[in-house]
Amino acid sequence: MSVPFISIIVPVYNVAQFLSITLDSILNQQYTNYEIILINDGSTDESAEIAQRYASNDQRIVFIDKCNEGVATTRNKGLEVSRGNYIMFLDADDIIYPNTLDKIAAMLRTTNADLLRFEHQTIDEEGNELYPNYNIRRRKKYVGCELDAATFMNKILLNEYYMCLNIFKSSLIKSHHISFLPDCTYNEDTLFILKSLLYSKKNFYIPIKVYGYRKYSEAVTAKFSMKNYEDVKLVFTEIIQMSENITNNLRTSFKTVAESLAIHLYLEKSNMNVLDGDLDAIICQCTNRPVMVEWKCISLLGDKGFKLWRSLFLLKRILNRLM
C-alpha cells in the first residue's frame, strides 16, 4: 500500500449530527492522496455506525473503535497509526473548505515545511459564516517566508494556538516523540504546538481559508469548567518548564504564552469564586520580572492595573477593526 502524503486524524465523540458533513468535506476534495483516521472515542450516539459505514466504502479511511478515554489519548492513538508524510487534525463537527487540500499539499512539496499554518472561518450549526478573522491582514506580509519558531509565534500564530489550523511534518513529530498530554482536555493544542516549535526550523504560512470551525452551544469547547481550570494550570507549568531549557529569543515567546494562560486563570478565578494556592503561586511568578504588559500593570497596581490595561486593550481592538 502506497504511503499517503497527508494523514487526517479525526477523533469522534457523539457528533452524529455533523459527522457525515465533516467526512464529505474531505472526500469531495479534488486532492486524493490522503488517509482519514477515524477514532471513535466511546460515542453513545450513532457516530460509530456512521464512521464504520464510511470506512467500509473507502479504503483511504481507517476506523478505530475504542472506549472513552478523552481527546488527548484519542489523538495520540491517531498519531501512532498514521502513515502520512504530514499530519493534520480535524474535529468531527468541523469542515475543510472545498478544493483546499491540493493547495496545502502543493505548498508543502514546494517548501518542505516542518509546520504550515493556514486560515479558518467560524461557522454556525448550519454552516453559515459568523464573524470575520481579523488577524488575516496582520499575517499577509509573511506569505511564503520561511520563519524561525519565535517569529512564527509572534507574527503568524498571534496567540491562536488551534491544533486544527496547522499541518505538521510527521517525521518531526515522531522522531521527537511529541504527543498530547493524557487527560488534558483544555489548551492541549497549545502545548502540542509549542513542543513542535522547539524542533521545527521551516515554518510557513499560507493565506487560504482551509478550516471551518463550527461554534455552537453543545460543542465540547464551548464551556469553561473546573477541569478546564486545572488543565490550564497544568499547561502553564509545562510551558514554563520547557522555557527554562531555551536560551534564545524563543524563551520570551514561550513565557508570553504561559503568561497569557495565567491571565485566563486570573480572570476565571473570580468568575468561578475559587480559592487556589497554586494560582497564587502562578500570579507571584508572573508578576516577578513579567514579559507581558498586563502582568507589568498587575505587578505595579494590582487589580486596578489590570482593569486599566483591559480598558485600553478593548479600545485599541475596536480602533483596529475600524481601520
N, C-alpha and C positions, 0 to 999 in steps of 0.2 A: 504494500500500500504506500502510495506516494506521501511525502511529508507536506502537510498544508502550510501555506505561508502565514496564515493568521489563525490562532485559536481564540474562539469567543466563549468565555466562561459565563454561564447563566445560572446562578442559584435560583431555585424555585421553591417558593413557600406561599401557599394559599393565594395564588394570583390567577385563578381560573378565568376571571372576568377579562383579563388583558393578555394572557399568555399567547393565544393564537395571533393576536395583533403584533405582539413583540416578535414572534418567530417569523411571521410573514414579512416583517420589515427587513429581516436578514435574507430570507430565501428569495425575495423579489429583487435583490441587488443584481446588477449586471455582473459584478465580480463574483467568482465562484470558488476561488482557491482558499477555502477556509474549512474549519471544523467547528461545530457548535457542541459544547459540552453542557448538557442539561443535568443538573444535580437536584433531585427532589429532596428537600430537607424536612421530610416528615409531614407533608401537607395533609390537611384534613378535608380539603375540598376536592374538586376533580382535576387539580393541576397535574398530578402524576399520570392520570389517564390521557390527558391532552399531550403531555410531553412524550409519553410512550407511543402514542399514535403518530406523532411527527417523526420520531426516531425510526419507526418501522417503515416509513415511506421515503427516507433519505439517508443514504449511507454516510453522509457527512456529519450526521448527528449522533453523538454518543449520549446515552441515557444512563444515569446512575440513580438508584433509589436507595435512600438510607433513612435512618431515624433522625429526629430533630436534634441538631447539635449547634445551631446558630450559623450566621452568615460567614463568620471568620473561618470556622472549621470547614464549612462547605466550599468556600473559595479555595482554601488550601488543598482540598481534595481535587478540585479542578486543575490547580497548578500541577499536582502530582501526575495526572493522566494526560495533560496537554502535550501535543506533539509539534505544534507550530513554531515557526521561526520568531513570531511575535505573539504577544498575549494581550487581549483586551477583555474587559468585563462589561457585562450588560445586565442591569437589573430586569427582572422578568415582567415588570409592568411598564417599562420604558420602550423606546423605539430607536432604530437607526434610520436616518433620513435616506430617501431613495438615491441610489447611484452615488454613494459617497465612499464606500469601501474601496472602489477602484482608485480613487484619488489618494486615499490613505496609503494603499499599497504602493502606488507609483512614487509617492514621496519617500516612503521607507526604502525602496530599492535605490532611489537616487542618492539619498543621504547616508544610508546605513546607520540610521539613528539608533541610539540606545533608548531614547524616550521621545515620543512625539505627542504634543498636546494639540487638541482640536477644540471646536466650539460647540455650544449647546443652545437649546431653546427650551424654556419651561413651558409645558403644556398642561391642559386640564384633563379631566376624565374622558372627555370626548375628543381629545387630540387638538383642541383649539389652542393657538399660541397665546400665552399670557404676557407678562411684562418683558421688555427687551433686555438684552445683556449689554449693559453699558460699558463693560470692560473691553469689548472687542476693539474699539478705536484706540485704546491705550496700547494694545499689543501689535497693531498693524505694522509698525515700522520694523519689527523684528522678524517678519516673514522671511523664511529662507536663511536666516542667520544661525550658525552653529554657536550655541551658548553654553558657557560653563554652568555648573549647578547653581551657584549663588545668583548669577544674572538671570537664569531661568526662573528661579523662585521670585525674585524681586520685580521682574519685568513681564513675565508671562503668567505665572500661577496667580500672583496677586491675592494670595490668601484664599484661593479657591482650590482646596485640596480634595477634589472629587475623583475617585478612582476611575469612574467610567468615562472621563474626558481625556484619558491618556492611554497610549498603547506602548507596551514595554518589550524590549528585546528579551526573548526567552532565555538565551544563554546567560545574560547578565543576572536575571532573577535566580536562575537555578544554580549557577556557579557560586553565588554568594549566599545561597540558602535563605533567600528573602521570603518571608511568609507573613501571614496575618496573625496577630496576637490572639490566641484562643480565648473564647468567651468575651472578647471585646466587641461591642456592637455599635459604638459611637466614636467617631473620629478614628476608626481603624484605617480608613482611607489615608488620612494624613500621615500616619506612622509608616504605612507601606510605601508611600511616595517618597518620604524623606529617606527611608532606608535605601531605596533605589538611587536617589540622588547622591548618596555617599559614594557611589561607584560609577554612575553614568557620566560620560565625558562629552557625548554628542547629543545634545538636547535641542529639539527643533519645535517650531510652532507652525501650524497650517490654519489659515483663517476660514475654515469651512465648517458650516453648521452640520455636524455629523449626528449629534446625540439629542434625542427628545426626552427630557426629564419630566415625568408625569407627577404632578403635585395634586394630592387630594387628601381628604381628612383621615382616611383609613391607612394611608401609607405608613410603612414601618418607621420612616424617618420623621414623621410629622409631629411627634410628641416628645417632649423632654422629660425624662423620668429620673428617679433617684439612681437607677442603674446607669443611665447616661452620665449623670453627675460623677459617679465613681469611675466610669470609663475615662472621662476627660482627665481626671486626676492621674490615672494610670498612664495615659498617653503623654501627659505633661512630663511626668517623671522619666519616661523612656527617652523623650526627646532631649531633656536636659542631660541625661547620662550620655547620649550619643554626642552631644555638642562638646562635652568635656574632652573628647578624644580628637577633636578637629582643631587644627592650628591656623587655618587660613580664614578668609573672609566668609566662608560658608558657616562658620561658627555663629557669627552675628545673625545670619539669616535663620539658622535653626532656633536661636534664642528668641528671635522675634516671633516665630510661630508658637513657641512654648508660651511666651507672654500673652499672645492673642488668646490662646486657650484659657489662660489664667483669668483674663478679662471676662470671658464667658462664665467661668466659675464665680467670679466676683459678683456678677450680676445675678446669677441664678441662686446664689446663697441667700440673698434677701427675698427673692421670689418664692423660694421653697421653705424659707424660715427654718434653716438648719444651723446647728452649732457644730463646727468642724475644726478640730485642732490641726488636721492635716492641711486644710485650706489656709489656716492662719500662717502655717509654716511656708506655704507656697507664696502667699502675699508678701511675707517678710523677704523671701528670696527674690521676688520680682522688684521690690522697692529698694533693694540693695544693688546699686550700680545698674539701674534699668536701661534697656535698649529703647523701648517704645515710649513715645511722648505721654501716652495715657498713664503709664506707671511712674513716669517722672512727675506728673501732676499729682498723682496719689501720694507719692513719696513726700512731696512738699506740702500739700494741702489736705490730704486725706480724701474723704468722700466729696468734699466741696471742689477739690481739684479735678476729680473725675467728672463731676457734673458739668463743670465749666468746659472741660475738653469735649465732652459729648455734645454740648450745645453748639460749639464751634464746628465740630465734625459734621453734624447734621446740616448746618448752614452751608458748609463747603460742598457737601454731596448734592444739595439742591441746586447750588450755583453751577456745579459741573454738569448736571443734567440739562440745565437751561442753555448752556453754551454750545 
